[in-house]
């Protein structure tokens, strides 16, 4: 994707990013872990080409990738309001860790801290009169959708990992996809978006490759919202990455994705050359490659969803990048129309967007 739509509204990019990521996530989640023979049995040409509709709910189901991105939105709003009212704090310690503990509760029914269950500054008090729910009141978020075992194990320690004091050696893709809202909310300062995303990833994932991949992803999204072409946004993230240590895995895979997108290889060859996605840097490279190579939103998410490996995460990244770049209208209406929790996502996006003016 090279041509930019310069007159696109900023909020349209917010919506395109989150809904675009969620639609891609749902496509990839439907086929994640399926062998080629199983794909041939269920899908024409052995590939998924549109969202799979669950027979019970009538919706395209999201995975833990989108669930955790929503809890990041919750935590970002929580932290921003607390820090502004108190004049001290950080995104990770003042709201996001607490919101991830909320996510832990939805997956395990275990309350890590009674404090997190109650309503807080970022949540309306008169819920019954205005009909607005807190994040814990959406029943769908209590569904187990292949939750990251690494995230669960880190959270159950009741410790918050940091860049300075890592809590684990994990680098799976759950620390990557969940930081998409950071690139949106902090787009005015891509360097801050990089650092905050890395710190949020480090809450549970202490391997530098994991949290630096998250930082680079948020930086790319921030630059897209700043009206950069996607390839320019990737190059900005590569420059920012060089300010950190232990960058080789993220740097090399991102540069390779950029190189492949500019080559004459067809998309299937490129996907095969990047390889089966298994960790944060692999997923980032796959999502970036598919978004760069495609001319349409549909192609970006379809290619990523059929990549093998962590297809839900790869398609989330590809969909969020393509959706942010091309805008909400680039996502087929019928694909969005049956997306699980679509209305909730639109409400949370609106709240996050408006909070920029708080």
CORCORDA-V599012 format. One record per residue. N is the residue number from 1. OMEGA is omega in radians with two decimals (* if undefined). D_LAST is the distance of its C-alpha to the last C-alpha in Angstrom with 2 decimals. Layout:
((N;OMEGA;D_LAST) (N;OMEGA;D_LAST))
This chain:
((1;-3.10;33.62) (2;-3.07;33.65) (3;-3.07;32.91) (4;3.12;29.27) (5;-2.94;27.69) (6;-3.09;25.88) (7;-3.09;24.65) (8;3.12;22.87) (9;-3.12;19.37) (10;-3.13;16.74) (11;3.10;15.79) (12;3.10;19.55) (13;3.04;19.75) (14;-3.11;17.19) (15;-3.12;19.45) (16;3.13;22.57) (17;-3.04;21.84) (18;3.11;21.27) (19;3.13;23.86) (20;3.08;26.13) (21;-3.10;26.13) (22;3.11;26.77) (23;3.09;29.61) (24;3.11;31.18) (25;-3.13;30.87) (26;3.11;32.71) (27;-3.13;35.46) (28;-3.14;36.01) (29;-3.12;35.91) (30;-3.07;38.69) (31;-3.09;41.06) (32;3.11;40.04) (33;3.14;43.19) (34;3.09;45.59) (35;3.14;48.72) (36;3.14;49.88) (37;3.10;52.58) (38;3.09;50.11) (39;3.13;47.92) (40;-3.14;51.06) (41;-3.02;51.89) (42;-3.02;48.60) (43;3.10;47.39) (44;-3.10;49.24) (45;3.08;50.06) (46;-3.11;48.71) (47;3.01;45.07) (48;-3.06;42.06) (49;3.10;40.93) (50;-3.11;38.44) (51;3.10;36.41) (52;-3.09;38.72) (53;3.13;38.42) (54;-3.06;39.07) (55;-3.08;41.98) (56;-3.05;40.75) (57;-3.05;37.15) (58;-3.10;37.59) (59;2.93;34.47) (60;-2.98;33.94) (61;3.07;33.03) (62;3.08;30.37) (63;3.11;31.21) (64;3.11;29.55) (65;3.13;27.90) (66;3.10;25.52) (67;-3.08;25.33) (68;3.05;24.13) (69;3.10;21.61) (70;3.09;20.07) (71;3.02;20.14) (72;3.08;18.45) (73;3.10;15.52) (74;-3.11;15.61) (75;3.11;15.88) (76;3.12;13.17) (77;3.12;10.56) (78;-3.09;12.58) (79;-3.08;12.79) (80;-3.13;9.26) (81;3.12;8.41) (82;-3.11;11.91) (83;3.12;11.88) (84;-3.10;9.03) (85;-3.06;10.93) (86;3.14;14.25) (87;-3.12;14.04) (88;3.10;16.25) (89;3.13;16.76) (90;3.13;16.73) (91;-3.05;15.75) (92;-3.05;19.37) (93;-3.02;20.14) (94;3.13;17.04) (95;-3.02;16.67) (96;3.07;18.52) (97;-3.14;21.96) (98;-3.14;21.48) (99;3.05;20.51) (100;3.04;23.56) (101;3.02;25.57) (102;3.10;24.48) (103;3.11;25.81) (104;3.11;28.95) (105;-3.13;29.42) (106;-3.08;29.38) (107;-3.03;32.06) (108;-3.03;34.27) (109;3.10;33.68) (110;3.13;33.53) (111;3.12;30.88) (112;-3.11;30.21) (113;-3.10;28.22) (114;-3.11;28.09) (115;-3.03;24.62) (116;-3.05;23.10) (117;-3.06;24.58) (118;3.07;22.77) (119;-3.08;19.44) (120;-2.97;16.54) (121;-3.06;13.09) (122;-3.07;11.54) (123;-3.12;14.42) (124;-3.11;15.25) (125;-3.06;18.21) (126;-3.05;20.17) (127;-3.06;20.87) (128;-3.08;24.32) (129;-3.11;23.35) (130;3.00;20.61) (131;3.12;22.14) (132;-3.12;19.27) (133;2.90;20.55) (134;-3.07;19.43) (135;-3.12;20.51) (136;-3.13;23.72) (137;3.07;24.83) (138;-3.04;25.60) (139;-3.09;29.30) (140;-3.10;29.57) (141;3.08;27.63) (142;3.11;30.51) (143;3.11;32.91) (144;-3.10;34.35) (145;-3.14;34.04) (146;-3.09;35.74) (147;3.14;33.18) (148;3.10;33.32) (149;3.13;35.90) (150;3.11;34.66) (151;3.14;31.15) (152;-3.12;32.74) (153;3.13;35.19) (154;-3.09;32.63) (155;-3.09;30.37) (156;3.08;33.38) (157;-3.08;34.17) (158;3.06;31.22) (159;3.08;30.52) (160;3.10;27.55) (161;3.09;28.85) (162;3.07;27.55) (163;-3.09;28.62) (164;-3.14;30.67) (165;-3.10;32.20) (166;-3.14;32.63) (167;-3.06;33.24) (168;3.02;35.33) (169;-3.04;36.91) (170;3.04;35.28) (171;3.13;34.08) (172;-2.94;34.11) (173;3.14;31.74) (174;3.11;29.54) (175;-3.10;27.62) (176;-3.01;27.11) (177;-3.04;26.02) (178;-3.06;23.40) (179;3.14;21.19) (180;-3.14;20.63) (181;-3.14;16.92) (182;3.13;16.50) (183;3.11;17.90) (184;-3.01;15.50) (185;-3.08;12.16) (186;-3.03;13.57) (187;3.13;15.70) (188;-3.13;14.93) (189;-3.09;16.98) (190;3.11;19.81) (191;3.09;21.37) (192;3.11;18.46) (193;3.11;18.33) (194;-3.06;22.06) (195;-3.13;21.94) (196;3.11;19.21) (197;3.10;21.05) (198;3.13;24.31) (199;3.12;23.15) (200;3.09;22.01) (201;-3.10;25.37) (202;3.06;27.23) (203;-3.11;26.15) (204;-3.01;29.13) (205;-3.02;30.81) (206;3.11;32.42) (207;-3.12;34.39) (208;3.12;33.06) (209;-3.14;33.88) (210;-3.06;31.52) (211;3.07;28.44) (212;3.03;29.14) (213;3.10;29.53) (214;3.11;26.09) (215;-3.14;24.69) (216;3.13;26.61) (217;3.13;25.44) (218;3.12;21.71) (219;3.11;22.58) (220;3.13;24.57) (221;3.13;21.83) (222;-3.12;19.39) (223;3.05;22.17) (224;3.11;22.91) (225;3.08;19.43) (226;3.02;20.16) (227;2.99;23.21) (228;2.97;25.81) (229;-3.03;28.83) (230;3.13;29.17) (231;3.07;32.04) (232;3.14;30.21) (233;3.11;27.24) (234;3.13;29.80) (235;3.06;31.44) (236;3.13;28.23) (237;3.11;27.82) (238;3.09;31.49) (239;3.13;31.10) (240;-3.13;28.20) (241;-3.07;30.29) (242;3.09;33.12) (243;-3.05;31.26) (244;3.07;31.81) (245;3.08;35.02) (246;-3.02;36.70) (247;-2.90;35.40) (248;-3.06;38.66) (249;-3.13;38.18) (250;-3.12;34.75) (251;-3.06;35.77) (252;-3.13;39.11) (253;3.11;37.97) (254;3.12;35.17) (255;3.12;37.65) (256;3.10;40.20) (257;3.11;37.88) (258;3.12;37.18) (259;-3.12;40.93) (260;-3.12;41.89) (261;-3.13;39.51) (262;-3.12;41.32) (263;3.12;44.77) (264;3.12;47.13) (265;2.99;46.91) (266;-3.05;46.14) (267;-3.12;43.14) (268;3.09;45.37) (269;3.13;46.96) (270;3.11;43.65) (271;-3.14;42.39) (272;-3.12;45.71) (273;3.07;45.61) (274;3.03;42.18) (275;-3.08;43.67) (276;-3.07;42.81) (277;-3.13;39.24) (278;-3.11;39.09) (279;-2.99;36.33) (280;-3.09;32.90) (281;3.08;34.30) (282;-3.12;36.70) (283;3.11;34.07) (284;-3.14;31.80) (285;-3.13;34.85) (286;-3.13;35.92) (287;3.12;32.59) (288;-3.14;32.27) (289;-3.09;35.90) (290;3.13;35.71) (291;3.13;32.63) (292;-3.03;34.27) (293;-3.02;37.66) (294;3.00;36.69) (295;-3.10;36.34) (296;3.06;34.86) (297;-3.07;32.25) (298;-3.13;35.09) (299;-3.12;37.24) (300;-3.08;34.65) (301;3.13;34.01) (302;3.13;37.69) (303;-3.12;38.96) (304;-3.13;36.61) (305;-3.12;37.39) (306;-3.04;41.07) (307;-2.99;40.88) (308;3.14;42.27) (309;-3.10;40.89) (310;-3.00;37.24) (311;3.12;36.91) (312;-3.13;33.85) (313;-3.13;31.84) (314;-3.13;33.30) (315;3.02;32.60) (316;-3.12;28.98) (317;3.14;28.51) (318;-3.12;30.51) (319;3.13;28.75) (320;3.12;25.21) (321;-3.14;26.31) (322;3.13;28.26) (323;3.10;25.65) (324;-3.09;22.91) (325;-3.07;25.50) (326;3.11;27.13) (327;-3.07;24.33) (328;-3.07;24.33) (329;3.11;27.40) (330;-3.13;29.49) (331;-3.12;29.61) (332;-3.08;32.49) (333;-3.12;31.49) (334;3.09;34.16) (335;3.11;32.82) (336;-2.99;29.32) (337;-3.08;30.80) (338;3.13;32.40) (339;3.09;29.86) (340;3.09;29.32) (341;3.14;25.91) (342;-3.09;24.84) (343;3.08;23.01) (344;3.14;21.14) (345;3.14;20.13) (346;3.11;18.90) (347;-3.12;16.80) (348;3.09;15.30) (349;3.14;14.80) (350;3.13;12.96) (351;-3.14;10.58) (352;-3.13;10.15) (353;-3.12;9.90) (354;-3.11;7.24) (355;3.09;5.00) (356;-3.09;5.63) (357;-3.06;3.82) (358;*;0.00))
